[in-house]
Amino acid sequence: MSPIDTHLTRFTGDQFAALTATVETIRRALPGAVEVISYGMPTFKVGGDTGVAVMGLDGFSRHNSLFPYSGSVPSTFAGELAGHVQTKGSIHFDHDTAFPAALLRRILKARIEEINDSFPKKSGEYRQFHANGFPKVTGRMRNGERRGTWTTYDRKGAPSRVTAYP
């Protein structure tokens, strides 16, 4: 049983069903993500256990919440989220109804794009991910140029090409 499935056993009835259906939507959209408990809640990360958080979720006494780990993604979808209460870091959805799957898939895609746009890091680390959460390319940059070993991955996360740069 995954850590997320274990966490969800705390809930019962309609809330359990709503959270489980929402988790299944995320799993289908991001088969390349790892499932962890982060900040005490179920979280999907790309790039392994120490990778980048894409989406978290949890249940509460009066609602369920998504945590997109992004301040800009909820504003990007403001019109579509108009029926949902939002806080600075969360999107609430009904206690007994799964989050709309089509909207969730679009939010997840936007999060992956946002994560990709965050590279390269100041350290030179460069990573990109396919929309399904599997790695697309990894390497290092220095002064705007590729350095060292770069690996390109297919859509299922298998290395497809390795290139060495000076």
C-alpha positions as CSV (number, residue, x, y, z in Angstrom):
1,M,0.0,0.0,0.0
2,S,1.4,3.4,-0.9
3,P,1.8,6.1,1.7
4,I,-1.1,8.0,0.2
5,D,-3.4,5.0,0.3
6,T,-2.4,4.5,4.0
7,H,-3.1,8.1,4.7
8,L,-6.5,8.0,3.1
9,T,-7.6,5.1,5.3
10,R,-8.3,7.8,8.0
11,F,-11.4,8.8,6.0
12,T,-14.7,7.1,5.6
13,G,-17.7,7.0,3.3
14,D,-18.2,9.7,0.7
15,Q,-15.1,11.7,1.8
16,F,-12.9,8.6,1.3
17,A,-14.5,8.0,-2.1
18,A,-14.0,11.6,-3.2
19,L,-10.4,11.7,-2.1
20,T,-9.6,8.3,-3.6
21,A,-11.2,9.3,-7.0
22,T,-9.1,12.6,-7.0
23,V,-5.9,10.6,-6.2
24,E,-6.7,8.2,-9.1
25,T,-7.1,11.2,-11.5
26,I,-3.7,12.4,-10.4
27,R,-2.1,8.9,-10.7
28,R,-3.5,8.5,-14.2
29,A,-2.2,12.0,-15.3
30,L,1.2,11.7,-13.6
31,P,2.3,8.0,-13.7
32,G,5.9,9.3,-13.5
33,A,5.4,11.0,-10.1
34,V,6.3,9.5,-6.8
35,E,3.8,9.4,-3.9
36,V,5.0,10.7,-0.5
37,I,3.7,12.3,2.6
38,S,5.1,15.8,2.7
39,Y,4.0,18.5,5.2
40,G,1.8,15.8,6.7
41,M,-0.3,15.4,3.5
42,P,-0.3,13.1,0.5
43,T,1.9,14.7,-2.2
44,F,2.9,13.8,-5.7
45,K,6.5,14.7,-6.7
46,V,8.4,14.6,-9.9
47,G,12.1,13.8,-9.9
48,G,12.0,11.2,-7.1
49,D,11.4,11.5,-3.3
50,T,13.6,14.6,-3.1
51,G,12.2,16.1,-6.3
52,V,9.7,18.9,-6.9
53,A,6.2,18.8,-5.4
54,V,3.5,19.0,-8.1
55,M,0.3,18.6,-6.1
56,G,-0.8,17.7,-2.6
57,L,-4.3,17.0,-1.2
58,D,-6.0,16.2,2.1
59,G,-9.4,15.9,3.7
60,F,-10.7,18.1,6.5
61,S,-13.9,18.0,8.6
62,R,-15.9,20.3,6.2
63,H,-14.1,20.0,2.9
64,N,-11.2,18.5,0.9
65,S,-8.4,20.5,-0.4
66,L,-5.8,20.5,-3.2
67,F,-2.5,22.1,-2.6
68,P,-0.8,23.0,-5.9
69,Y,2.4,24.3,-4.3
70,S,2.0,27.3,-6.6
71,G,0.7,30.8,-6.1
72,S,0.2,31.4,-9.8
73,V,-1.6,28.3,-11.0
74,P,-4.8,29.0,-9.1
75,S,-5.0,32.5,-10.5
76,T,-4.4,31.1,-14.0
77,F,-7.6,29.0,-13.5
78,A,-9.5,31.6,-11.6
79,G,-12.5,31.5,-13.9
80,E,-12.8,27.7,-13.7
81,L,-12.2,27.7,-10.0
82,A,-14.9,30.4,-9.3
83,G,-17.1,27.8,-7.5
84,H,-14.3,26.7,-5.2
85,V,-13.1,28.4,-2.1
86,Q,-9.4,29.3,-2.4
87,T,-6.8,30.3,0.1
88,K,-3.3,31.4,-0.6
89,G,-2.1,27.8,-0.9
90,S,-5.2,25.6,-1.4
91,I,-8.3,25.0,-3.5
92,H,-11.2,23.5,-1.5
93,F,-13.6,21.0,-3.0
94,D,-16.7,19.3,-1.6
95,H,-16.3,16.9,1.2
96,D,-18.2,14.2,-0.7
97,T,-17.4,14.9,-4.4
98,A,-14.2,14.3,-6.3
99,F,-12.4,17.3,-7.8
100,P,-13.4,17.7,-11.5
101,A,-11.0,15.4,-13.3
102,A,-10.7,17.4,-16.5
103,L,-9.9,20.6,-14.6
104,L,-7.4,18.7,-12.4
105,R,-5.6,17.4,-15.4
106,R,-5.3,20.9,-16.8
107,I,-4.0,22.2,-13.5
108,L,-1.4,19.3,-13.3
109,K,-0.2,20.1,-16.8
110,A,0.2,23.8,-15.9
111,R,2.2,22.8,-12.8
112,I,4.6,20.7,-14.8
113,E,5.1,23.6,-17.2
114,E,5.7,25.9,-14.2
115,I,8.2,23.4,-12.8
116,N,10.0,23.2,-16.1
117,D,10.2,27.0,-16.3
118,S,11.9,27.0,-12.9
119,F,15.1,25.5,-14.4
120,P,18.0,26.0,-14.7
121,K,18.7,26.6,-11.0
122,K,21.4,28.9,-9.8
123,S,23.5,25.8,-9.1
124,G,23.3,24.9,-12.8
125,E,21.0,22.0,-12.3
126,Y,18.7,21.6,-15.3
127,R,15.7,19.3,-15.4
128,Q,12.6,19.1,-17.6
129,F,9.6,16.7,-17.2
130,H,7.2,15.3,-19.7
131,A,3.5,16.3,-18.9
132,N,3.1,12.8,-17.4
133,G,5.7,13.4,-14.7
134,F,8.5,11.3,-16.2
135,P,11.9,13.0,-16.7
136,K,12.4,14.5,-20.2
137,V,16.0,15.8,-19.9
138,T,18.6,16.3,-17.1
139,G,21.9,18.0,-17.1
140,R,23.9,21.0,-15.9
141,M,24.3,24.5,-17.2
142,R,27.1,27.0,-16.7
143,N,27.1,30.5,-18.2
144,G,24.1,29.6,-20.3
145,E,25.8,26.6,-21.9
146,R,25.4,22.8,-21.4
147,R,28.1,21.2,-19.4
148,G,28.9,17.6,-18.5
149,T,26.6,14.7,-19.1
150,W,23.1,15.3,-20.4
151,T,20.5,12.6,-20.5
152,T,17.3,12.6,-22.6
153,Y,14.4,10.3,-21.6
154,D,11.5,8.9,-23.6
155,R,7.9,9.5,-22.4
156,K,8.1,6.5,-20.1
157,G,11.2,7.8,-18.3
158,A,13.7,5.4,-19.9
159,P,17.0,7.0,-21.0
160,S,17.1,7.4,-24.7
161,R,20.3,9.4,-25.3
162,V,23.3,10.5,-23.3
163,T,25.4,13.3,-24.6
164,A,28.7,14.7,-23.1
165,Y,29.4,18.4,-23.3
166,P,32.8,20.1,-22.5
